[in-house]
């Protein structure tokens, strides 16, 4: 969310920031509304002051026996009461309208974000590993999973409709192993605090991280007024909403393995087969709360933590710096990790790591204060997937597939699989 003071002082810069996002100029409209809103506030304060003064004068007039003056003052107070009520309604409505506009505008990008329209204009930062080569015809994950009998889309559709899956047996255990491995890595080696959060939140939580009001169609809501979280970013970031944090305690690093729910309203026709784009999936999320000075370094660190998961799984990936047309609504800079999927013959996104600056903190009124000082400032928030568990399962299945249809279990996952080294080998591969 933008600071009105910044827009007043830098209207041209504000419009340039919107232009990089493909948005129309809004500074003139916002400043006009802001002027009207502040005028109403001033007028209301003046009227309230006169009402208070007139109320005091009524008693004085009556004490002096001046009934005519007292009646005139009483009439004035009555008129001011009605006027104030109308002005308060106008002020509230205009304030809400102004706030809605500010809440609906995307974050300003950092200058180093490359210009571009979509994912085709993203810039490769680095690549790690070499895509595996196979001496047989490779399969996609859904063919592998269905053949092994551990991935059932048909029965999931019977239960819930499209974009759901039932995992069972060794494949279900492999997904569980991946989530446990990621949590252990981030807490043991990367210094994140493990947190278990609710999957249902109030509207205010989604407003705080920027999913609302603009992206309501992408989320699921309930008949109790709760919303299902699209990612644990929502809950982790909101834990300290409305608080003033001690800067000596920053950065705060949290991670959660949670269920995520997305309506995928804008994904019609995309990735309709398989587990790439589901309504319900698991993700290990990383969130950091930092001072403004720490946030740039923290983004690089967070991205490295996500990369380490793929390095230990020994799966090739690349890091992409997203262009202006592909950076998410609340982010100022984003790195995507794209993992190699041999079944598709291309890299696919498996993690996004973003710094949001103070954009989310302003929405949720989360500040920090240096020790011994009175002045506060907004914290910076960062979030990243570490990783999307279902997509990592896809990557393991496709990269570790063997000619006989079995799946080799990566070395780092074998302790989580009870020492199992191959999926589908015990009873033979189903056909």
C-alpha positions in Angstrom: 0.0 0.0 0.0 1.3 3.4 -0.9 2.0 6.3 1.5 -0.2 9.3 0.7 2.5 11.6 1.8 4.8 10.1 -0.8 2.2 10.6 -3.6 1.7 14.2 -2.5 5.4 14.9 -2.7 6.3 12.7 -5.7 3.2 12.5 -8.0 5.3 12.1 -11.2 7.4 9.3 -9.7 4.3 7.6 -8.4 2.8 7.6 -11.9 6.0 6.4 -13.4 6.0 3.5 -11.0 2.4 2.6 -12.1 3.4 2.9 -15.7 6.1 0.2 -15.3 3.3 -2.1 -14.1 1.1 -1.3 -17.1 -1.2 0.9 -15.0 -2.8 4.2 -16.0 -1.7 7.4 -14.1 -3.6 7.9 -10.9 -1.8 10.6 -9.0 -4.1 13.5 -10.1 -7.2 11.5 -9.2 -5.8 10.4 -5.8 -4.6 13.8 -4.9 -7.9 15.4 -5.8 -9.7 12.9 -3.6 -7.1 13.5 -0.9 -7.6 17.2 -1.0 -11.4 16.9 -0.8 -11.0 14.4 2.1 -8.7 16.7 4.0 -11.1 19.7 3.4 -13.9 17.7 4.8 -11.8 16.9 7.9 -11.0 20.5 8.4 -14.6 21.6 7.9 -15.8 18.9 10.3 -13.2 20.0 12.9 -14.2 23.6 12.6 -17.9 22.7 12.9 -17.2 20.5 15.9 -15.3 23.3 17.6 -18.1 25.8 17.0 -20.6 23.2 18.3 -18.6 22.8 21.5 -18.3 26.6 21.8 -22.0 27.1 21.2 -22.9 24.4 23.8 -20.9 26.3 26.4 -22.5 29.6 25.5 -26.0 28.1 26.0 -25.4 27.7 29.7 -24.0 31.2 30.0 -26.9 32.8 28.1 -29.4 31.0 30.3 -27.5 32.0 33.4 -27.7 35.6 32.3 -31.5 35.2 31.6 -31.0 35.7 27.9 -33.5 33.1 26.7 -33.7 34.4 23.2 -29.9 34.0 22.7 -30.0 30.6 24.4 -32.7 29.4 22.0 -30.8 30.7 19.0 -27.6 28.8 20.2 -29.6 25.6 20.8 -31.0 25.9 17.2 -27.4 26.4 15.9 -26.2 23.4 17.9 -29.0 21.2 16.4 -28.1 22.3 12.9 -24.4 21.7 13.5 -25.2 18.2 14.8 -27.0 17.3 11.6 -24.3 19.0 9.5 -21.6 17.1 11.3 -23.4 13.8 10.9 -23.6 14.4 7.1 -20.0 15.5 6.9 -18.8 12.5 8.9 -20.7 10.2 6.4 -19.1 12.0 3.5 -15.7 11.9 5.0 -16.0 8.2 5.8 -17.3 7.3 2.3 -14.5 9.4 0.6 -11.9 7.9 2.9 -13.0 4.4 2.2 -13.1 5.1 -1.6 -9.6 6.5 -1.4 -8.3 3.6 0.7 -9.8 1.1 -1.8 -8.0 2.7 -4.7 -4.7 2.7 -2.7 -5.3 -1.0 -1.7 -5.9 -2.0 -5.3 -2.7 -0.6 -6.8 0.4 -2.8 -7.2 3.7 -2.2 -5.4 6.4 0.0 -6.9 9.2 -2.0 -8.5 12.8 -1.6 -7.7 14.9 0.2 -10.4 16.9 -3.0 -11.1 13.8 -5.0 -12.1 14.1 -5.5 -15.9 11.3 -4.1 -18.1 9.1 -6.6 -19.9 5.6 -7.8 -20.6 5.5 -11.4 -19.4 7.6 -14.5 -18.4 9.3 -14.5 -21.8 11.1 -11.3 -20.8 12.4 -12.7 -17.5 16.2 -12.7 -17.1 18.3 -15.8 -16.3 20.5 -15.1 -13.3 22.2 -18.5 -13.0 21.7 -22.1 -13.7 22.7 -25.0 -11.5 23.3 -28.6 -12.5 22.9 -30.3 -15.9 19.5 -31.6 -17.0 19.5 -35.4 -16.8 19.8 -37.4 -20.0 17.9 -40.7 -20.4 18.5 -43.6 -22.9 14.7 -44.3 -22.9 11.5 -42.4 -23.6 10.8 -40.3 -20.5 7.3 -39.9 -19.1 5.5 -37.1 -17.4 4.7 -37.4 -13.7 1.0 -38.2 -14.1 1.8 -41.1 -16.4 4.4 -42.4 -13.9 2.2 -41.9 -10.9 -0.9 -43.5 -12.4 1.2 -46.5 -13.7 2.6 -46.9 -10.2 -0.9 -46.8 -8.8 -0.2 -44.0 -6.3 -1.7 -41.1 -8.2 -5.5 -41.0 -8.9 -7.0 -38.1 -10.6 -10.2 -39.8 -11.6 -11.4 -40.7 -8.1 -10.3 -37.3 -6.9 -12.5 -35.7 -9.5 -15.4 -37.9 -8.3 -14.9 -36.5 -4.8 -14.0 -32.8 -5.6 -14.0 -32.1 -9.3 -11.1 -31.1 -11.5 -7.6 -30.0 -10.3 -7.5 -32.4 -7.4 -5.5 -35.6 -6.8 -5.4 -38.6 -4.4 -1.9 -39.8 -3.5 -1.5 -43.2 -1.9 1.2 -45.7 -0.9 4.8 -44.9 -1.6 4.0 -41.8 -3.6 2.0 -40.3 -0.7 4.9 -41.2 1.6 7.3 -39.5 -0.8 5.3 -36.2 -0.7 5.3 -36.4 3.1 9.1 -37.0 3.1 9.7 -34.0 0.9 7.8 -31.7 3.3 9.6 -33.1 6.3 13.0 -32.8 4.6 12.4 -29.2 3.6 11.3 -28.2 7.1 14.3 -29.9 8.7 16.7 -28.2 6.3 15.2 -24.7 6.9 15.0 -25.0 10.6 18.2 -27.0 11.2 20.5 -25.3 8.7 18.9 -22.0 7.7 17.7 -20.6 11.0 14.0 -20.5 10.4 11.5 -21.0 13.2 8.9 -23.7 12.4 5.4 -22.4 12.8 2.0 -24.2 12.4 -0.7 -21.8 11.5 -4.5 -21.9 10.7 -5.7 -22.5 7.2 -8.7 -20.4 7.7 -8.3 -16.6 8.2 -10.3 -13.4 8.5 -10.6 -11.0 5.6 -8.2 -8.6 7.3 -5.3 -11.1 6.9 -5.7 -11.3 3.2 -6.0 -7.5 3.0 -2.8 -7.3 4.9 -0.7 -9.4 2.5 -2.4 -8.0 -0.7 -4.6 -10.9 -1.9 -7.7 -8.7 -1.2 -9.4 -6.7 -2.5 -8.1 -7.3 -6.0 -7.7 -11.1 -6.1 -10.8 -12.3 -4.3 -11.7 -14.5 -7.3 -8.6 -16.5 -6.8 -9.4 -17.5 -3.2 -11.9 -19.7 -1.6 -14.3 -18.3 1.1 -16.6 -20.0 3.6 -20.1 -19.3 4.8 -18.7 -18.2 8.1 -16.8 -15.3 6.6 -13.4 -17.1 6.8 -11.1 -17.5 3.8 -8.9 -20.5 3.0 -5.3 -19.4 2.7 -3.6 -19.4 -0.8 -0.3 -19.8 1.0 1.1 -19.7 4.5 2.6 -16.3 3.6 -0.7 -14.9 4.7 -0.6 -16.3 8.2 3.1 -16.1 8.8 3.3 -12.4 7.8 0.2 -11.4 9.7 1.4 -13.0 13.0 2.9 -9.6 14.0 0.4 -7.3 12.3 -0.4 -4.2 14.4 2.7 -4.7 16.5 5.8 -2.6 17.1 8.9 -4.9 16.9 12.2 -4.3 18.5 14.8 -3.8 15.7 17.3 -5.8 17.7 15.1 -8.9 17.2 15.1 -8.6 13.4 15.3 -10.4 11.1 12.5 -12.7 12.2 12.5 -15.8 10.0 9.6 -18.3 10.0 8.7 -21.3 8.0 5.5 -23.4 7.8 4.5 -26.6 6.0 0.9 -25.9 5.1 -2.1 -26.7 2.9 -2.7 -24.0 0.2 -6.0 -23.4 -1.6 -6.4 -21.5 -4.9 -9.3 -21.2 -7.2 -7.0 -20.7 -10.2 -9.6 -18.4 -11.7 -7.2 -17.1 -14.3 -5.7 -20.5 -15.3 -8.5 -21.9 -17.5 -6.9 -24.4 -19.9 -3.5 -24.3 -18.3 -1.9 -27.4 -16.9 -5.2 -29.2 -16.7 -3.5 -32.6 -16.4 -1.3 -33.6 -13.5 -0.2 -31.8 -10.3 1.3 -28.6 -11.6 -1.7 -26.4 -11.0 -4.1 -27.7 -8.3 -6.8 -26.2 -6.2 -5.3 -27.8 -3.1 -1.6 -28.4 -2.6 1.2 -28.3 0.0 3.9 -25.8 0.3 6.8 -25.1 2.7 6.7 -21.3 3.0 9.5 -19.0 4.2 8.8 -15.5 5.6 11.2 -12.9 6.9 10.5 -9.6 8.7 13.5 -7.2 8.5 14.6 -3.6 8.8 14.7 -1.7 5.5 18.5 -2.0 5.5 18.4 -5.8 5.8 15.8 -6.6 3.1 18.0 -6.8 0.0 20.5 -9.2 1.6 17.7 -11.2 3.1 16.1 -11.8 -0.4 19.4 -13.2 -1.6 19.7 -15.4 1.5 16.1 -16.6 1.2 16.6 -17.5 -2.5 19.7 -19.4 -1.6 17.8 -21.4 1.1 15.2 -22.4 -1.6 18.0 -23.3 -4.0 19.6 -25.6 -1.4 16.6 -27.9 -1.4 17.1 -28.6 -5.1 20.9 -28.9 -4.7 20.5 -31.5 -2.1 17.9 -33.3 -4.3 20.4 -33.0 -7.1 17.9 -31.7 -9.6 18.9 -29.1 -12.2 17.3 -25.6 -11.9 17.8 -22.1 -12.9 17.1 -18.7 -11.1 15.2 -16.1 -13.0 14.8 -12.4 -12.2 11.3 -11.5 -13.0 10.5 -8.6 -15.4 8.1 -5.8 -14.6 5.2 -7.5 -16.3 5.7 -10.7 -14.3 6.4 -9.6 -10.8 3.5 -10.2 -8.4 1.1 -7.5 -7.1 2.8 -7.0 -3.7 6.4 -7.5 -4.6 9.2 -5.0 -5.5 11.6 -7.7 -6.8 11.2 -11.4 -7.3 13.4 -14.4 -8.2 11.8 -17.5 -9.5 13.4 -20.9 -9.2 12.6 -23.1 -12.2 13.2 -26.8 -12.0 14.0 -29.0 -15.0 11.2 -31.4 -15.8 12.4 -34.0 -18.4 8.8 -35.2 -19.1 8.0 -31.7 -20.4 11.5 -31.0 -21.7 11.6 -27.6 -20.0 12.1 -25.6 -16.8 9.0 -24.9 -14.7 8.6 -22.6 -11.8 8.9 -24.3 -8.4 9.5 -21.3 -6.1 9.1 -17.5 -6.0 11.1 -15.5 -3.5 10.1 -11.8 -3.2 10.8 -8.7 -1.2 7.8 -6.5 -0.6 9.5 -3.5 1.0 7.0 -1.9 3.4 4.0 -2.5 1.1 2.5 -5.2 3.3 3.6 -3.7 6.6 1.7 -0.5 5.8 -1.4 -2.5 5.2 -1.1 -4.4 8.4 0.4 -1.6 10.5 3.5 -3.5 11.5 6.4 -1.3 12.6 9.8 -1.6 14.2 11.7 0.7 16.6 15.5 1.0 17.3 16.3 0.3 21.0 16.0 3.4 23.2 14.3 5.5 20.5 10.7 6.7 20.2 10.5 6.9 16.5 9.1 3.9 14.6 9.2 2.9 11.0 7.6 0.1 8.9 9.3 -3.2 8.7 10.1 -4.9 5.4 8.5 -8.2 4.6 9.8 -11.1 2.4 8.3 -14.4 1.4 9.4 -17.4 -0.6 8.5 -21.0 -1.4 10.9 -23.4 0.1 9.5 -25.3 -1.9 6.1 -26.1 -3.4 5.9 -29.7 -2.2 3.7 -31.0 -5.0 5.8 -29.5 -7.7 8.9 -30.9 -6.1 7.2 -34.3 -6.0 6.7 -33.9 -9.8 10.3 -33.0 -10.3 11.6 -36.0 -8.3 9.3 -38.4 -10.2 10.3 -37.2 -13.6 14.1 -36.7 -12.8 14.5 -40.0 -11.0 12.4 -42.2 -13.2 14.0 -45.4 -14.4 13.5 -47.4 -17.6 11.4 -50.1 -15.9 8.9 -47.4 -14.6 10.2 -47.4 -11.0 11.4 -44.2 -9.3 14.8 -44.0 -7.6 14.5 -42.3 -4.2 17.0 -39.4 -3.8 19.7 -40.1 -1.2 18.6 -37.3 1.1 15.0 -38.6 1.2 15.8 -42.2 2.0 16.0 -41.7 5.8 12.5 -40.2 5.6 11.3 -43.2 3.5 12.4 -45.8 6.1 15.5 -46.6 4.0 13.4 -47.3 0.8 15.6 -46.7 -2.3 13.2 -47.4 -5.1 9.4 -46.7 -5.5 7.5 -49.4 -7.3 10.1 -52.2 -7.0 8.6 -54.2 -4.1 5.5 -55.6 -5.8 6.4 -54.8 -9.4 5.2 -51.8 -11.4 1.5 -51.8 -12.2 0.5 -51.6 -15.8 
